[in-house]
Amino acid sequence: MASLQASLPSISAIWSSFPDSSSINSASIVTLTSSPANDRRIRRRLRCKAMVQQAVQGAPAAYAKEMERLSAKESLLLAFKDAGGFEALVAGKTTNMQQIDVNERITGLERLNPTPRPTTSPFLEGRWNFEWFGSGSPGFFVARFIFERFPPTLANLSNMDVVIKDGKANITANFKLLNSIESKFSLSTKLLVEGPLRLKEEYIEGILESPTVIEETIPEQLKGAFNQAVTTVQQLPAPIRDAISSGLRIPLSGTFQRLFMISYLDEEILIIRDASGIPEVLTRLDPPSSPIEEPITEYES
């Protein structure tokens, strides 16, 4: 009895060191009385609870970010339409206000890029349509080549696309002369991966294909000249005639190259920026490849 009374002050002192009893939760009591096995179960439950809480809290955030990305994509496509589309772009009819509006929406979409390593992503390969490009791009090079050789009143650049496959790109511009003669200018390039975002592009060859004439659309005053030109071509020697039919080839190896980075890539939109920061925006024309795991690539320095 005496020993019990002697120990009471010590127990009271320990108990008084805690806050009032209302602040002691069940976890504290369990920790004081649990065994090692119970400790492990409690820690496991706490970890699971934290993971569930993180998932529940993260799901709405991920959903909100994805909705923001989809909204930014739609906004950019509407900005292209408001600016007059591809025809207004190549004809130089877009206003400064339209250009800054498009660039602002491009920047807004780039910060939501869902692809961390776009240069090795399977989404990169495929057929893409040019929606927007700047003064240093192959698209501008092709457009300038056409418009420097044909007056705007005679030539109409209808669209441009690029096929990216196996480290190569082939840009094709489709245009019409006098709304009656269809032709293509193709530019082939080689793509070298230099990092998760950066590529080097080397121009290989340009080809101006022989025109295809839509006879039904030829104006009456030009039909006589057209028939005479057809007769003249048919009378040419076979080697010259074959050379004309195969188109005009322009070797470009070792002449032009450029560095650019992919600032945005998903299954529908590709945005790249050259060394001067000018953006190009392309939209996919064919179904994307399945999103398989990206390979590990040795980058060239």
BELNORMO-V123709 format. One record per helix or strand of 2 or more residues. SS is the DSSP state (h for helix, s for strand). FROM is the first residue (numbers start at 1). TO is the last residue. If there is no record, write none. Layout:
BEGIN
SS,FROM,TO
SS,FROM,TO
END
This chain:
BEGIN
h,2,16
h,21,23
h,26,33
h,36,82
h,85,90
h,96,110
h,118,120
s,126,132
h,138,149
s,155,165
s,168,177
s,181,193
s,198,208
s,212,213
h,215,217
h,220,234
h,238,246
s,248,251
s,257,265
s,269,274
s,279,284
END
